[in-house]
Amino acid sequence: METATAVLADIFIMFLCAKLAGELFERLKQPAVIGELLVGVILGPYALGWIGVPTAEMIEAFHGEQLATEALHSIMEVLAELGVIVLLFMVGLETRLSSILSVGVRAGMVAVAGVVVPFVLGYAFVALVLGQPTIEAIFIGTAMVATSVGITARVLADLGHIRSDEARIILGAAVIDDVLGMIVLAVVSALGQGGTVSIGQIGLIAAQAIAFTVFVALAGRQAARRWSAQLERLKIRNAPFVVGVLVMLGLATAAAQIGLAAIIGAFLAGMVFAELSEQYEIEHKALPLYEFLVPLFFVITGSRVDWRLFMDGSLLGIALAVTVLAIVGKVVGCGAAALGLGWRRVAIVGVGMAPRGEVGLIVANVGASLAIIPSEMYSTVIIMSVLTTLVVPPVLTLLYGGQSANPDEVADYAVADGRLPDL
Amino acid sequence: METATAVLADIFIMFLCAKLAGELFERLKQPAVIGELLVGVILGPYALGWIGVPTAEMIEAFHGEQLATEALHSIMEVLAELGVIVLLFMVGLETRLSSILSVGVRAGMVAVAGVVVPFVLGYAFVALVLGQPTIEAIFIGTAMVATSVGITARVLADLGHIRSDEARIILGAAVIDDVLGMIVLAVVSALGQGGTVSIGQIGLIAAQAIAFTVFVALAGRQAARRWSAQLERLKIRNAPFVVGVLVMLGLATAAAQIGLAAIIGAFLAGMVFAELSEQYEIEHKALPLYEFLVPLFFVITGSRVDWRLFMDGSLLGIALAVTVLAIVGKVVGCGAAALGLGWRRVAIVGVGMAPRGEVGLIVANVGASLAIIPSEMYSTVIIMSVLTTLVVPPVLTLLYGGQSANPDEVADYAVADGRLPDL
């Protein structure tokens, strides 16, 4: 009971400070997610120590500080896992398979170039310039692959250009990018767990990941279409929402059990329900879960950053170098694939693909939990995710010439943005 | 990561089986909560062991099965705590202070009688019939004082009677009961520690508990009225819901920190927002949290029942006697204080006040940690807590049998009932 009471206090502090920071960052016209991360860094055991530090009772119950900290860490990890699963489920709910398929060759090219160029740059920098082990370089490259569709969409919606050609290319490419990034992450995670790098193994895992993804996306959509009418015959309350959450948890568990990241399952579960989402208001009903659990993920993620590492000048240099490569990689890769749209749109597509946001953090967490990347590189990835996110809103605003948002378009995109539609 | 993955599988299994059982019990026209409790007993570590059993990785991480189980137990406890807090918050949202005050005198009588009669019965049985030491008898009496209103609230909501007179009396009495029970526990703990009980100390604890309850109920409502307009000026999304969750977590934490049950704080938080709930759809938005977290509380509660305790004949005899006294004590005490409402409501109030739930377990744990009560009496209190909890749903259903709430009433308080109103 003492443990639950202590953790309850931690959850309250995390939620309070996350929302205060969110309010502040909203007023500063910056993504709330950055405030949540900073809150985690400040509250965490490496700074104030208001969260993530076991109580005397816990230390006694677990016969020492080390295991008590481990137990508390496990509790936080479960909360963070639930948060990120809900986050990816929501992203999936925004993602109709048809919209991915209809955005065209251009979005696919942008996505592939946006995966390949940053990965190569990240890999080359860590392996060749820093001289770190191959697996570590692969992991940093993977962290640089991701595009955070949520933050990209949020910035475009805020600027009022969500319906523009370049926005549709960015959104479509970001979605494909997410799927590609997840497959890359699944491959790399399996490599990290196995330790050996065999081409056949990579092929097998990639095939498994693609098979799981394609099967769930296609068969799941068929099943959702065929059985959606049955949902209304269930006696349990809010059956469509409950079944959505069940499938989210089930596919997340299934993905984790077969060695993929749990979030892949959650994302696919969202995509399965994307077409039913409007009819049954699944997204609308999942939003409170999002509001409660997702900030905990970012605060807990931030709390794992040991800021003292950045007092080390050389480490800070590496972090800044990785950040510059992460931005250059997307701008060059995505921009090149978008050539022919005019320089301004090319630049917008490139910069718009740059934010790594939570997806970079997810990769960092997987790498850290597999003990593949050392804590300096973990912190480097987090700084890179934060900086690529921070830098994009002002640059995009500049590229659009400071045009103010069209309120109708913002309202239209409100659900993706996490704002409740008017009822 | 392995721990989070393993717990994710547990959460999926719990949620899946809870909803399957819920569907079955809805079709049998029984409260879903009974199904959820039974699912917990069956899945739990003492039966099938599908949940609550640490994986090999966890056992390795915690240097042995005992601490790994303890860590997993802590994780489950946090999930269960969040569930029961959300449950009482939702019940509070249904409960306007004015409606509690309108039954205030009656509720106060029920609470006091519900403390005195079970305490006297428990003390008399252990001291006079069993011939155990006075301090032990006092402790068993104290364990019989508590009321854990969560399950009663859930059953009343499931059956469609949460806004009835008897429900308001039970809820009001439960709040008073908890304050009284806490004072008694503080006194008894001080006695148990061999120390003298300072009147000033008791006064301080009592004043703190009463001040907290009264201050939150009255000042909270004032604050909610005065500042509700400010909620609309906040930039964060879904500000009223987010602030509601914040106050829920904050008051639950505050209550726990001053020694009250966390659920009392959550209930008061709900009551503070009761008048704003409709305007801002707080209840509507909190419902998904309820749907996700509350079943976990009941499944986890069920999973803690060690049915093997019931195999020991002599222990079972004493435990059953204590259980009967615990129920009779509440039915007679609370019922007598509720006389004049008609026999059926008297019985409902008495039975509704009977569950000891986690509050009884807290007292047992305090007694065990002070080495006041021997392990057989500890097991007795646990059996009593479990049985008084398990017995309530079917008996209340029976008492309401053939008198199910009329559909209009159900629709009226549909939100408490977990049914979404039409939008």
Interface residues (C-beta under 8 A of the other chain):
Chain A: M1 T3 A4 T5 V7 L8 A9 I11 F12 F15 L16 K19 G22 E23 E26 R27 A32 M58 A61 F62 H63 L67 E70 A71 S74 I75 E77 V78 L79 A80 E81 L82 I85 L234 K235 I236 R237 N238 F241 V242 V245 L246 L249 G250 A252 T253 A256 Q257 A262 E281 K285 A286 L287 P288 L289 E291 F292 N365 V366 S369 L370 G418 R419 L420 L423
Chain B: M1 T3 A4 T5 V7 L8 A9 I11 F12 F15 L16 K19 G22 E23 E26 R27 A32 M58 A61 F62 H63 L67 E70 A71 S74 I75 E77 V78 L79 A80 E81 L82 I85 L234 K235 I236 R237 N238 F241 V242 V245 L246 L249 G250 A252 T253 A256 Q257 A262 E281 K285 A286 L287 P288 L289 E291 F292 E358 L361 I362 N365 D417 G418 R419 L420 L423
